[in-house]
Amino acid sequence: MPTRAALPLAALLLSGCALHSGSDEGALEAARNSFQSVKEDSAVLRAAPKDVIRAGESLARAERLASYWGSGDDVRHYAYLSQRYAEIARQHSAISLNQEQLARQELELQRLQLALREAKLHSVQQHSDWLEEQLVSLVTHQTERGLVMTLGDVLFDAGRAELQSAANRTLLKLVQFLQLNPQRRVRIEGYTDNTGSVEDNLSLSRARAQAVADLLMDLGIDAKRIEVAGYGVAFPVAENASARGRAQNRRVEIVFSDENGQLGPMR
């Protein structure tokens, strides 16, 4: 049976344990809330997945340590680490967002420059002559589907659908032509070589065509004037037996409507 002197000491230890546990729980709760906020933010997950994972791992370790007596410093340490990783993830997300905004501003600047050039075409004759020159400069050829412009796969990285910066100059010419021909419409068609599965190539061909369409829309072309189609490995223009032939087959074709906006038949 405990002595009378031992009772206050036991009470003091229990009190200290309660205070210590409460402090740990506060740190854990703050870390849980911070981790939850980044885990549910799709922008943060896309920009900094590794930091979000580290935040979760540190929080899990803090929660495991919290179940052991005498590990309060470690609990608070890993809870703090979890919060810091979550904050780093948010900072990376903010940086990524700023970069996206700068890219959109660059596109807007290019659009304004196009508008300025259009304004300089002050006579009907100049306008007509310039349109004819622009159409020729697009490197088009006549087909049974209508006038077709071909974009080679140099505008994309292998197996990727994101446009390279080299595409801007070519597509800016296309935008100029469409802005000055408001009745014209286009169909953007994607094609691939036979490398990879049929399903993957079909998806890639449509994604590449959509990337071109998205850029046109970003530069002010109405979405109603644009159709998108992906044909994958179908309709090759060269043999897939050689690297050169496969490169020719990896392409995006832009089919122009007539002056009344009537597009030719789809393949």
Secondary structure by P-SEA (a helix, b strand, c coil): cccccaaaaaaaaaaaaaaaaaaaaaaaaaaaaaaaaaaacaaaaaccaaaaaaaaaaaaaaaaacccccaaaaaaaaaaaaaaaaaaaaaaaaaaaaaaaaaaaaaaaaaaaaaaaaaacccaaaaaaaaaaaaaacccccccccbbbbbcccccccccccccccaaaaaaaaaaaaaacccbbbbbbbbbcccccaaaaaaaaaaaaaaaaaaaaaaccccccbbbbbbcccccccccccaaaaaaacbbbbbbbcccccccccc
